[in-house]
Amino acid sequence: MTDPISFSTALRERSGAAHSGSEHSGFMADLLRGEGTREDYTALVVQHWYIYAALETATERMRHDPIAAPFISDRLTRIPALEADLEFLIGSDWRESIAPLPTTRRYVERISQVGTVWAGGFVAHHYTRYLGDLSGGLYIGKVMKRQFGFETNGIGFYLFDDIADPAEFKNVYREQLDAAPWDAVERERVIDEVLLAYRFNTELFEDLARAKAELVA
């Protein structure tokens, strides 16, 4: 008799196609192939700022929730790095010159909604963003550094100086997913929310491509 797979494994397997589709969307693929510009990269950083502002606001609300709390670590906090990146990329007046794209607004609304009332939904978005940052995000940071000649300024978002071993951090996180007190129904809800998060990511890349095309036209 085959042992049932763990929840973290089921989550990774069920979301694999959505994750791959998001990573290989046109806008992001162009950026990673060296076909994007510094302005394209800056546009992505801007949208990340809105997303992480919502996520880290929700993190503060969920910090004492018994289900969400084990997943929360200040070592993951990204807003200070994003704000330093934006000041470097745009200038000290960056707040006056940015705006969220339509998908970003919907994404932020969803994070804010579940991050107020549903620990499982919060964890789904927390998992999708931060474990992605500690996986493909580390590679993206290295590519952007090479392409645009950055040192640390401009790519601080992708630097996790307080996490010495990202692989071990992710392993512990997955153990926490497996230990979460969710029944089968709740686990399905969490997986569905992860899939929704990946859909937001894919649609955000589509928004960024459209915005770029409109500037060129």
C-alpha positions as CSV (number, residue, x, y, z in Angstrom):
1,M,0.0,0.0,0.0
2,T,1.4,3.4,-1.0
3,D,1.7,6.0,1.7
4,P,-0.4,9.1,1.0
5,I,1.7,12.1,-0.1
6,S,2.2,14.9,2.2
7,F,0.2,18.1,1.9
8,S,3.2,20.2,0.9
9,T,4.0,17.7,-1.9
10,A,0.4,17.7,-3.1
11,L,0.4,21.5,-3.1
12,R,3.7,21.6,-5.1
13,E,2.5,19.0,-7.6
14,R,-1.0,20.5,-8.0
15,S,0.4,24.0,-8.5
16,G,3.3,23.0,-10.7
17,A,1.7,23.8,-14.1
18,A,0.4,27.2,-12.9
19,H,3.8,28.1,-11.4
20,S,5.5,27.2,-14.7
21,G,3.0,29.1,-16.8
22,S,3.5,32.2,-14.6
23,E,7.3,32.0,-14.8
24,H,7.3,31.6,-18.6
25,S,4.8,34.4,-19.5
26,G,6.0,36.7,-22.3
27,F,6.9,39.7,-20.2
28,M,8.9,37.7,-17.6
29,A,10.5,35.5,-20.2
30,D,11.7,38.5,-22.2
31,L,13.2,40.1,-19.1
32,L,15.1,36.9,-18.3
33,R,16.3,36.5,-21.8
34,G,17.8,39.9,-21.8
35,E,15.1,41.3,-24.1
36,G,13.6,43.6,-21.5
37,T,14.8,47.0,-20.5
38,R,15.6,48.6,-17.1
39,E,12.3,50.4,-17.4
40,D,10.5,47.0,-17.7
41,Y,12.3,45.8,-14.6
42,T,11.4,48.9,-12.7
43,A,7.7,48.5,-13.7
44,L,7.8,45.0,-12.2
45,V,9.3,46.3,-9.0
46,V,6.6,49.0,-8.7
47,Q,3.9,46.3,-8.8
48,H,5.7,44.2,-6.3
49,W,5.7,47.1,-3.9
50,Y,1.9,47.2,-3.9
51,I,1.6,43.4,-3.5
52,Y,4.0,43.1,-0.7
53,A,2.6,46.1,1.1
54,A,-0.7,44.3,1.2
55,L,0.9,41.0,2.2
56,E,3.0,42.4,5.0
57,T,0.1,44.4,6.3
58,A,-1.8,41.1,6.5
59,T,1.2,39.5,8.1
60,E,0.9,42.0,11.0
61,R,-2.8,41.2,11.4
62,M,-2.1,37.4,11.3
63,R,1.0,37.5,13.5
64,H,-0.8,36.1,16.6
65,D,-3.2,33.8,14.7
66,P,-2.4,30.2,15.9
67,I,-2.5,28.8,12.4
68,A,-0.7,31.6,10.6
69,A,1.9,32.4,13.2
70,P,4.3,29.5,12.5
71,F,4.8,30.6,9.0
72,I,5.6,34.2,9.8
73,S,9.2,35.3,10.0
74,D,10.6,38.8,9.9
75,R,13.5,37.4,7.9
76,L,11.1,37.4,4.9
77,T,10.1,41.0,5.1
78,R,10.5,42.7,1.7
79,I,9.0,46.2,1.9
80,P,12.2,48.0,3.2
81,A,14.2,46.4,0.3
82,L,11.6,47.2,-2.3
83,E,11.4,50.9,-1.1
84,A,15.2,51.2,-1.3
85,D,15.1,49.6,-4.8
86,L,12.5,52.1,-6.0
87,E,14.4,55.0,-4.6
88,F,17.5,53.8,-6.5
89,L,15.6,53.0,-9.7
90,I,13.2,56.0,-9.9
91,G,14.4,58.6,-7.3
92,S,13.3,60.0,-4.0
93,D,9.9,61.0,-5.3
94,W,9.0,57.5,-6.5
95,R,5.8,57.4,-4.5
96,E,4.4,60.3,-6.6
97,S,5.1,58.6,-9.9
98,I,3.7,55.1,-9.5
99,A,0.3,53.4,-9.8
100,P,-1.0,49.9,-9.5
101,L,-2.1,48.0,-12.7
102,P,-5.6,46.5,-12.8
103,T,-4.5,43.0,-11.9
104,T,-2.4,44.4,-9.0
105,R,-5.4,46.1,-7.6
106,R,-7.4,42.9,-7.7
107,Y,-4.5,40.9,-6.2
108,V,-4.1,43.4,-3.4
109,E,-7.8,43.3,-2.7
110,R,-7.8,39.5,-2.4
111,I,-4.7,39.5,-0.1
112,S,-6.3,42.1,2.1
113,Q,-9.6,40.2,2.2
114,V,-8.2,36.8,3.1
115,G,-5.5,38.3,5.3
116,T,-8.2,39.7,7.5
117,V,-10.5,36.7,8.0
118,W,-8.9,33.4,6.8
119,A,-5.6,32.1,8.0
120,G,-5.4,29.4,5.3
121,G,-5.9,31.9,2.6
122,F,-3.2,34.2,4.0
123,V,-0.8,31.2,4.2
124,A,-1.6,30.4,0.5
125,H,-0.5,33.9,-0.6
126,H,2.4,33.9,1.9
127,Y,3.6,30.6,0.5
128,T,3.2,31.5,-3.1
129,R,5.2,34.8,-2.8
130,Y,7.9,34.0,-0.3
131,L,8.8,30.4,-1.3
132,G,8.9,31.6,-4.9
133,D,11.2,34.4,-3.8
134,L,13.5,31.9,-2.2
135,S,13.5,29.7,-5.3
136,G,13.2,31.3,-8.7
137,G,13.5,34.7,-7.2
138,L,17.1,34.2,-6.3
139,Y,17.9,33.3,-9.9
140,I,15.9,36.3,-11.2
141,G,18.0,38.6,-8.9
142,K,21.2,37.2,-10.3
143,V,20.1,37.7,-13.9
144,M,18.9,41.3,-13.3
145,K,22.2,42.0,-11.6
146,R,24.2,40.8,-14.6
147,Q,21.9,42.4,-17.2
148,F,21.7,45.9,-15.7
149,G,25.1,46.1,-13.9
150,F,23.5,46.3,-10.4
151,E,25.5,45.6,-7.3
152,T,23.0,45.4,-4.5
153,N,21.1,48.6,-5.2
154,G,18.1,47.8,-7.4
155,I,17.9,44.1,-6.5
156,G,17.6,44.3,-2.7
157,F,14.2,42.6,-3.0
158,Y,15.9,39.4,-4.2
159,L,18.6,39.4,-1.4
160,F,17.8,37.5,1.8
161,D,20.8,38.2,3.9
162,D,19.1,36.9,7.0
163,I,18.5,33.5,5.6
164,A,21.7,31.6,5.3
165,D,20.3,28.5,3.9
166,P,17.2,29.1,1.7
167,A,16.8,25.3,1.0
168,E,16.6,24.5,4.7
169,F,14.2,27.4,5.3
170,K,11.9,26.1,2.6
171,N,12.1,22.6,4.1
172,V,11.0,23.8,7.5
173,Y,8.2,25.8,5.9
174,R,6.9,22.7,4.1
175,E,7.0,20.8,7.4
176,Q,4.9,23.6,8.9
177,L,2.4,23.2,6.0
178,D,2.2,19.5,6.7
179,A,1.7,20.1,10.4
180,A,-1.1,22.7,9.9
181,P,-4.4,21.6,11.5
182,W,-6.3,21.5,8.2
183,D,-8.8,18.8,7.2
184,A,-9.1,17.6,3.6
185,V,-11.7,20.3,2.7
186,E,-9.5,23.1,4.1
187,R,-6.5,21.8,2.3
188,E,-8.4,21.9,-1.0
189,R,-9.3,25.5,-0.2
190,V,-5.7,26.4,0.4
191,I,-4.6,24.8,-2.8
192,D,-7.3,26.6,-4.7
193,E,-6.1,29.9,-3.2
194,V,-2.5,29.1,-4.3
195,L,-3.8,28.5,-7.8
196,L,-5.6,31.9,-7.7
197,A,-2.4,33.6,-6.6
198,Y,-0.5,32.1,-9.5
199,R,-3.3,33.3,-11.8
200,F,-2.9,36.8,-10.5
201,N,0.8,36.6,-11.2
202,T,0.3,35.5,-14.7
203,E,-2.3,38.2,-15.4
204,L,0.0,40.8,-13.9
205,F,2.7,39.9,-16.4
206,E,0.1,40.2,-19.1
207,D,-0.8,43.7,-17.8
208,L,2.8,44.7,-17.8
209,A,3.2,43.6,-21.4
210,R,0.1,45.5,-22.4
211,A,1.3,48.6,-20.6
212,K,4.6,48.4,-22.3
213,A,3.0,48.0,-25.7
214,E,0.8,51.0,-25.1
215,L,4.0,53.1,-24.4
216,V,5.6,51.9,-27.6
217,A,2.5,52.5,-29.8
